[in-house]
Amino acid sequence: MNHTLLPKLTGIILFSLTFFTHSTLLQVNDHSSFTTTSEIGLTPTTVNEECDCPELIINSDVNVEVSNVTEIEEALDQAFNDDGNMTITVLPGTYTLSSNLRAISANMENLSIIGATGNADDVIIKGQGWNNNDVTHIFNVAADFFTVANMTIGEVFYHPIQVHSNPNDADDFLVQNVRFVDAKEQLLKVSGGGALFADRGKILCCEFEFTAGIAYQYYTGGIDAHRSIDWTVAYNTFKGIRSPDGNLAEHAIHFWRECEGTLVENNHVIDCDRGIGFGLGNSPLNGHIGGIIMNNFVHTSRDVGIGLEHSPDTKVYNNTVITDNYNRSIEYRFPATSNVHIVNNITNEEISDRSSGSSGTLETNYETSDLSIFIDAAAYDYHLASNVSDIVDAGTELTEVVTDYDCSPRNSIDIGADEYNVNPDLYPELVISNQNNTGLSSIELVVELKELLDIPTTGLVSFTIARDAHIDFSFDASLTTLNGLAVDNPEWTYDSSNPDFHVFNSTENIEASGISRVGLVLNYNPLNSDGMNNITVNILSGSGAEGNSANNAVSVDLMYVH
């Protein structure tokens, strides 16, 4: 997946609100070696378009860079001897292990191992293959506050990562922007036993896959967690978690054996035997308590999409679940599965208790065999293709569900993971000729208003810029080029009557996925002083009938000396 910042353009400076964005890359690989998307030449398909992976915050005392396996081993020895509080930054390269790395033992608290570039394809740490037990794990974790990010890991005999809840419980584990591939067993294991629990783990913005589209054996899965409390699994993609024989593989996401309070949201499960599971069977020792499963796209090829077994008080909200070769998309089973709430889900097969004695409330779910309602069901893209009257604005309002699969705000709530957009979304960017100024200066500023949702605006679009004593605006209504860009000034008017703001109003609609540019010349006067001024452009809420005001502002700082 790519988590990249917007680039700077040659000759001009581009300023915008930039985020780390979760993207799903559809890849076609074999088991012989790791393959990156760029090597295959595919164009990535982006999902969760507006979802942000949180910025990694590393609070360790020591930072060590490593560029080979020996240096990784030495850094881990140092972390053990110093009781953690360390960041190991792994430089780009492929690191092939011949034996297991030192385990992350309980005393190595607050240890982070981070790929240097932020691109998971740039750092690859791998074992000797799924059928060679010289390397059973990449990271074996028993310490609190362990973080791993920005790399690809796999080709091991057991699990790329195993987190332990016994004999030392590894609390506050974080894995982010990591690609898990091609292990013999589960790709991420949280093991149980004893009286302890692993608490508050987070699995964010990762990919889990068998690169040949199928596993090596049936005893495998994506995430397999035991005795875990209050974990979050969000913005991940799971592909090809499938058994090669008649036995089913484990779920793409499975929390059981006394787990509690798990949040599973905004994930994409693609072509897996089973999707998301809380609990297994009718024993309390194998169950799950509470938790929420919401805003997920799920496709399974052999069994249930979402399964609750001995999982009381669980909420299943606004998922889109497509199940092949199985006649139940969502199941809630066994008497202890009580007080469940299953609401606003789209399925292609039934939601069933399988006459098992379970109990719960089902509301405003929608079952359909017509997959043409989605943009591209064959490619597992379950965004709504049109305004389906029985889905759009037809859901039950839920306090937990305020955004959709793409983290777009929900208005009158739709059924399923995707909120169909009937309103445009405008987003501003600034292109400025010079940011650092000396004395009286003339600055060329282009304000770009981009429509993001392929929906044209209707009605007046307005934006403002706060007045500043250092800056005088010149607006030429006939201007068509500025700073090397075509601008649309003839389609805008300038209102100078507001004492606090410069106000600009459109006279034409902005096309679907279109851009409208306003060119301004700024006369900048430092007024015999040194310092900094801020220019903030704010699109007025509701402009052009847009429905999302969360991304309506952008700023740039101007430095000056007199």
ZAROLO-160740 format. One line per 3 residues: number of its first residue (from 0); for each residue x, y, z of C-alpha. Coordinates in steps of 0.1 Angstrom, whole numbers, plus 5000, padded with zeros to 4 digits. Last residue first. Example, Ala and Ser with C-alpha at 12.3 -4.5 7.8 and 13.67 -1.06 7.14 Angstrom:
REM ZAROLO-160740
1> 5137 4989 5071 ~ 5123 4955 5078
REM end
This chain:
REM ZAROLO-160740
561> 5116 5441 5056 ~ 5118 5404 5062 ~ 5090 5380 5053
558> 5078 5345 5056 ~ 5045 5335 5042 ~ 5026 5306 5057
555> 5001 5286 5037 ~ 4966 5274 5046 ~ 4938 5251 5034
552> 4902 5248 5045 ~ 4872 5229 5033 ~ 4881 5193 5042
549> 4855 5187 5070 ~ 4827 5205 5051 ~ 4813 5174 5034
546> 4779 5176 5017 ~ 4785 5200 4988 ~ 4754 5218 4976
543> 4776 5242 4955 ~ 4788 5257 4988 ~ 4773 5240 5018
540> 4799 5251 5042 ~ 4819 5281 5028 ~ 4852 5271 5013
537> 4880 5285 5035 ~ 4913 5298 5021 ~ 4939 5306 5048
534> 4968 5329 5042 ~ 4992 5330 5072 ~ 5018 5358 5078
531> 5053 5354 5092 ~ 5079 5376 5107 ~ 5102 5406 5101
528> 5092 5442 5103 ~ 5092 5474 5082 ~ 5056 5470 5071
525> 5062 5436 5055 ~ 5042 5446 5024 ~ 5029 5420 5000
522> 5009 5429 4969 ~ 4991 5397 4961 ~ 4981 5388 4926
519> 4952 5364 4925 ~ 4942 5336 4901 ~ 4911 5316 4907
516> 4910 5280 4896 ~ 4881 5256 4891 ~ 4888 5219 4890
513> 4865 5191 4878 ~ 4857 5157 4892 ~ 4821 5164 4883
510> 4821 5199 4868 ~ 4822 5231 4889 ~ 4790 5252 4884
507> 4794 5287 4870 ~ 4791 5322 4885 ~ 4813 5314 4914
504> 4817 5337 4944 ~ 4849 5351 4960 ~ 4849 5369 4994
501> 4878 5388 5009 ~ 4872 5387 5046 ~ 4870 5409 5077
498> 4854 5442 5065 ~ 4831 5424 5040 ~ 4824 5447 5010
495> 4852 5435 4987 ~ 4831 5409 4968 ~ 4851 5394 4940
492> 4834 5375 4911 ~ 4842 5342 4895 ~ 4837 5325 4861
489> 4859 5351 4842 ~ 4886 5342 4868 ~ 4889 5306 4855
486> 4927 5301 4856 ~ 4950 5282 4833 ~ 4983 5276 4851
483> 5019 5289 4845 ~ 5018 5312 4875 ~ 4987 5329 4861
480> 4965 5323 4830 ~ 4929 5333 4821 ~ 4926 5368 4837
477> 4895 5388 4827 ~ 4881 5392 4862 ~ 4914 5406 4875
474> 4916 5404 4913 ~ 4943 5423 4931 ~ 4947 5415 4968
471> 4965 5436 4994 ~ 4985 5418 5020 ~ 5004 5431 5051
468> 4972 5445 5068 ~ 4956 5411 5066 ~ 4920 5403 5054
465> 4909 5367 5059 ~ 4904 5347 5026 ~ 4869 5335 5018
462> 4853 5309 4995 ~ 4820 5307 4977 ~ 4803 5283 4954
459> 4768 5293 4944 ~ 4744 5267 4930 ~ 4748 5231 4919
456> 4782 5214 4921 ~ 4789 5184 4898 ~ 4794 5149 4912
453> 4825 5129 4905 ~ 4833 5126 4942 ~ 4863 5148 4946
450> 4855 5183 4932 ~ 4886 5204 4933 ~ 4889 5241 4941
447> 4923 5255 4932 ~ 4934 5289 4945 ~ 4963 5303 4925
444> 4985 5329 4942 ~ 5011 5351 4924 ~ 5031 5372 4948
441> 5043 5407 4943 ~ 5068 5418 4970 ~ 5077 5449 4990
438> 5106 5439 5012 ~ 5121 5404 5012 ~ 5098 5374 5007
435> 5099 5337 5013 ~ 5068 5318 5000 ~ 5072 5324 4963
432> 5050 5316 4933 ~ 5020 5301 4952 ~ 4998 5271 4943
429> 4970 5266 4969 ~ 4947 5236 4973 ~ 4910 5235 4982
426> 4886 5205 4984 ~ 4850 5204 4973 ~ 4827 5174 4978
423> 4796 5169 4956 ~ 4763 5157 4970 ~ 4745 5125 4961
420> 4772 5103 4976 ~ 4762 5067 4984 ~ 4773 5058 5018
417> 4793 5025 5015 ~ 4793 4998 5042 ~ 4757 4987 5038
414> 4724 5004 5043 ~ 4724 5042 5039 ~ 4723 5068 5068
411> 4708 5102 5062 ~ 4741 5119 5062 ~ 4771 5097 5066
408> 4805 5113 5066 ~ 4832 5098 5043 ~ 4855 5074 5062
405> 4858 5053 5030 ~ 4839 5024 5046 ~ 4813 5049 5060
402> 4812 5076 5086 ~ 4789 5083 5116 ~ 4781 5048 5126
399> 4783 5044 5164 ~ 4753 5065 5172 ~ 4731 5044 5149
396> 4704 5057 5126 ~ 4685 5029 5109 ~ 4691 5026 5071
393> 4669 5036 5042 ~ 4688 5068 5031 ~ 4701 5049 5001
390> 4693 5012 5003 ~ 4657 5006 4992 ~ 4659 5035 4968
387> 4691 5024 4950 ~ 4709 5056 4941 ~ 4736 5043 4918
384> 4769 5023 4916 ~ 4772 5016 4954 ~ 4807 5008 4965
381> 4812 4971 4967 ~ 4845 4968 4948 ~ 4853 4931 4949
378> 4867 4931 4913 ~ 4837 4911 4901 ~ 4815 4933 4922
375> 4824 4964 4902 ~ 4805 4996 4910 ~ 4779 4978 4930
372> 4741 4976 4923 ~ 4750 4952 4895 ~ 4753 4926 4922
369> 4716 4917 4920 ~ 4712 4888 4944 ~ 4699 4910 4971
366> 4694 4910 5009 ~ 4690 4943 5027 ~ 4692 4947 5065
363> 4669 4973 5081 ~ 4669 4958 5116 ~ 4678 4925 5132
360> 4676 4922 5170 ~ 4691 4893 5189 ~ 4688 4858 5201
357> 4707 4825 5197 ~ 4689 4791 5202 ~ 4706 4774 5173
354> 4679 4775 5147 ~ 4707 4785 5122 ~ 4706 4820 5136
351> 4706 4833 5101 ~ 4713 4863 5079 ~ 4705 4852 5043
348> 4726 4855 5012 ~ 4736 4884 4990 ~ 4741 4907 5019
345> 4738 4944 5027 ~ 4739 4952 5064 ~ 4720 4980 5081
342> 4716 4963 5115 ~ 4726 4932 5134 ~ 4723 4938 5172
339> 4732 4908 5194 ~ 4714 4905 5227 ~ 4724 4868 5229
336> 4750 4845 5215 ~ 4750 4823 5246 ~ 4723 4802 5230
333> 4743 4791 5199 ~ 4748 4809 5166 ~ 4748 4843 5149
330> 4754 4839 5112 ~ 4759 4864 5084 ~ 4762 4856 5047
327> 4744 4824 5047 ~ 4739 4801 5017 ~ 4775 4792 5009
324> 4792 4788 4975 ~ 4799 4826 4972 ~ 4792 4851 5000
321> 4790 4889 4995 ~ 4789 4909 5027 ~ 4785 4947 5028
318> 4787 4958 5064 ~ 4766 4986 5081 ~ 4765 4974 5117
315> 4772 4941 5134 ~ 4770 4947 5172 ~ 4780 4921 5197
312> 4762 4917 5231 ~ 4769 4880 5233 ~ 4794 4861 5212
309> 4792 4823 5217 ~ 4795 4820 5179 ~ 4792 4851 5158
306> 4801 4847 5121 ~ 4805 4873 5094 ~ 4811 4862 5057
303> 4802 4826 5062 ~ 4818 4798 5040 ~ 4834 4789 5007
300> 4843 4820 4986 ~ 4841 4849 5010 ~ 4838 4886 5002
297> 4836 4912 5029 ~ 4835 4950 5026 ~ 4836 4963 5062
294> 4818 4993 5077 ~ 4811 4977 5111 ~ 4819 4948 5134
291> 4816 4959 5170 ~ 4826 4943 5202 ~ 4807 4924 5230
288> 4821 4892 5245 ~ 4839 4865 5226 ~ 4838 4827 5230
285> 4861 4797 5230 ~ 4862 4792 5268 ~ 4825 4800 5268
282> 4819 4769 5248 ~ 4794 4767 5220 ~ 4816 4768 5189
279> 4840 4796 5178 ~ 4840 4832 5190 ~ 4839 4864 5169
276> 4846 4857 5132 ~ 4852 4879 5102 ~ 4855 4864 5067
273> 4858 4827 5059 ~ 4873 4810 5029 ~ 4888 4842 5016
270> 4883 4859 4983 ~ 4888 4895 4994 ~ 4882 4909 5029
267> 4884 4947 5029 ~ 4885 4964 5064 ~ 4867 4996 5075
264> 4860 4984 5110 ~ 4867 4956 5134 ~ 4865 4967 5171
261> 4871 4940 5196 ~ 4855 4943 5231 ~ 4863 4909 5245
258> 4884 4878 5237 ~ 4879 4847 5258 ~ 4890 4821 5233
255> 4879 4840 5201 ~ 4889 4868 5178 ~ 4892 4858 5141
252> 4899 4881 5111 ~ 4906 4864 5077 ~ 4889 4834 5092
249> 4904 4800 5095 ~ 4910 4779 5064 ~ 4883 4754 5055
246> 4890 4717 5050 ~ 4885 4703 5015 ~ 4919 4712 5003
243> 4941 4742 4992 ~ 4927 4764 5021 ~ 4920 4800 5014
240> 4932 4834 5029 ~ 4935 4848 4994 ~ 4934 4885 5002
237> 4929 4904 5034 ~ 4930 4942 5034 ~ 4933 4965 5064
234> 4917 4998 5073 ~ 4909 4988 5109 ~ 4915 4961 5135
231> 4912 4975 5170 ~ 4918 4954 5201 ~ 4898 4959 5234
228> 4908 4927 5251 ~ 4927 4897 5237 ~ 4926 4863 5252
225> 4931 4845 5218 ~ 4936 4862 5184 ~ 4940 4846 5149
222> 4945 4873 5123 ~ 4948 4861 5087 ~ 4943 4823 5087
219> 4961 4790 5086 ~ 4955 4753 5093 ~ 4941 4745 5058
216> 4975 4741 5041 ~ 4998 4761 5017 ~ 4975 4790 5013
213> 4957 4803 4982 ~ 4958 4834 4960 ~ 4994 4828 4950
210> 5004 4858 4971 ~ 4989 4846 5002 ~ 4977 4878 5018
207> 4974 4901 5047 ~ 4978 4938 5040 ~ 4981 4965 5067
204> 4965 4999 5074 ~ 4960 4993 5111 ~ 4963 4965 5136
201> 4960 4979 5171 ~ 4964 4961 5204 ~ 4945 4973 5235
198> 4951 4944 5259 ~ 4969 4911 5257 ~ 4953 4890 5285
195> 4967 4871 5315 ~ 4953 4842 5334 ~ 4972 4813 5318
192> 4970 4807 5281 ~ 4966 4827 5249 ~ 4984 4834 5217
189> 4979 4864 5194 ~ 4988 4852 5160 ~ 4993 4873 5128
186> 4998 4855 5095 ~ 4983 4823 5107 ~ 5001 4791 5097
183> 5026 4782 5069 ~ 5034 4819 5062 ~ 5031 4836 5028
180> 5027 4873 5033 ~ 5021 4900 5058 ~ 5024 4936 5045
177> 5029 4962 5072 ~ 5014 4997 5072 ~ 5008 4997 5109
174> 5013 4972 5137 ~ 5008 4983 5173 ~ 5009 4964 5205
171> 4994 4981 5236 ~ 4997 4952 5259 ~ 5020 4921 5255
168> 5010 4899 5284 ~ 5039 4880 5300 ~ 5034 4843 5306
165> 5011 4845 5286 ~ 4993 4871 5264 ~ 5018 4867 5236
162> 5020 4884 5202 ~ 5031 4863 5173 ~ 5042 4880 5141
159> 5054 4865 5108 ~ 5037 4833 5120 ~ 5047 4796 5117
156> 5073 4783 5092 ~ 5082 4817 5078 ~ 5080 4833 5043
153> 5068 4866 5058 ~ 5074 4903 5064 ~ 5069 4935 5043
150> 5077 4969 5059 ~ 5064 5002 5071 ~ 5056 4996 5108
147> 5063 4976 5139 ~ 5055 4989 5174 ~ 5059 4972 5208
144> 5042 4991 5236 ~ 5043 4961 5261 ~ 5067 4933 5255
141> 5060 4896 5248 ~ 5065 4897 5210 ~ 5079 4871 5186
138> 5088 4890 5155 ~ 5099 4874 5122 ~ 5087 4839 5132
135> 5095 4802 5125 ~ 5129 4806 5108 ~ 5149 4774 5106
132> 5116 4756 5103 ~ 5116 4754 5065 ~ 5083 4746 5049
129> 5069 4782 5048 ~ 5101 4796 5034 ~ 5136 4805 5046
126> 5126 4837 5065 ~ 5117 4872 5053 ~ 5123 4908 5061
123> 5114 4931 5033 ~ 5119 4969 5035 ~ 5110 4991 5004
120> 5077 4974 4997 ~ 5061 4987 5029 ~ 5067 5023 5018
117> 5072 5046 5048 ~ 5108 5052 5039 ~ 5128 5040 5069
114> 5109 5008 5078 ~ 5102 5010 5115 ~ 5110 4987 5145
111> 5097 5003 5177 ~ 5106 4992 5213 ~ 5085 5006 5241
108> 5091 4977 5265 ~ 5120 4954 5260 ~ 5118 4938 5295
105> 5089 4915 5284 ~ 5110 4899 5256 ~ 5109 4908 5220
102> 5123 4875 5208 ~ 5158 4876 5193 ~ 5157 4870 5156
99> 5150 4835 5143 ~ 5175 4818 5120 ~ 5188 4822 5085
96> 5170 4855 5080 ~ 5168 4872 5046 ~ 5167 4910 5048
93> 5157 4927 5015 ~ 5166 4964 5013 ~ 5156 4999 5024
90> 5169 5011 5057 ~ 5154 4997 5089 ~ 5150 5022 5117
87> 5153 5006 5152 ~ 5137 5027 5178 ~ 5145 5023 5215
84> 5129 5024 5249 ~ 5138 4988 5254 ~ 5154 4974 5286
81> 5189 4985 5278 ~ 5204 4950 5274 ~ 5174 4938 5254
78> 5174 4968 5232 ~ 5211 4964 5226 ~ 5206 4928 5217
75> 5179 4938 5193 ~ 5202 4964 5177 ~ 5229 4937 5173
72> 5205 4913 5156 ~ 5193 4941 5132 ~ 5229 4950 5125
69> 5237 4914 5116 ~ 5207 4913 5093 ~ 5218 4943 5073
66> 5211 4980 5069 ~ 5203 4992 5104 ~ 5197 5026 5119
63> 5195 5030 5157 ~ 5173 5056 5174 ~ 5176 5059 5212
60> 5153 5074 5238 ~ 5120 5063 5225 ~ 5088 5082 5220
57> 5077 5073 5185 ~ 5044 5088 5173 ~ 5033 5072 5140
54> 5008 5095 5123 ~ 4974 5079 5122 ~ 4964 5061 5091
51> 4938 5083 5075 ~ 4907 5072 5057 ~ 4896 5094 5028
48> 4901 5069 5000 ~ 4893 5037 5019 ~ 4899 5020 4986
45> 4925 5027 4959 ~ 4930 5003 4931 ~ 4967 5003 4923
42> 4978 5004 4886 ~ 4997 4973 4878 ~ 5032 4972 4864
39> 5042 4939 4881 ~ 5074 4954 4894 ~ 5056 4985 4906
36> 5032 4963 4926 ~ 5060 4946 4945 ~ 5069 4910 4943
33> 5082 4888 4971 ~ 5096 4855 4959 ~ 5087 4820 4947
30> 5052 4820 4960 ~ 5036 4837 4930 ~ 5023 4872 4926
27> 4993 4891 4912 ~ 4987 4923 4931 ~ 4957 4945 4938
24> 4970 4973 4959 ~ 4947 4987 4986 ~ 4953 5023 4996
21> 4953 5038 5031 ~ 4960 5075 5031 ~ 4986 5094 5051
18> 4973 5129 5050 ~ 4980 5162 5032 ~ 4961 5195 5037
15> 4975 5214 5007 ~ 5004 5235 4996 ~ 5021 5231 4962
12> 5052 5252 4956 ~ 5060 5262 4920 ~ 5090 5255 4897
9> 5088 5217 4898 ~ 5057 5205 4917 ~ 5060 5194 4953
6> 5044 5160 4958 ~ 5013 5151 4979 ~ 5024 5129 5007
3> 5025 5091 5004 ~ 5011 5061 5022 ~ 5012 5036 4994
0> 5000 5000 5000
REM end
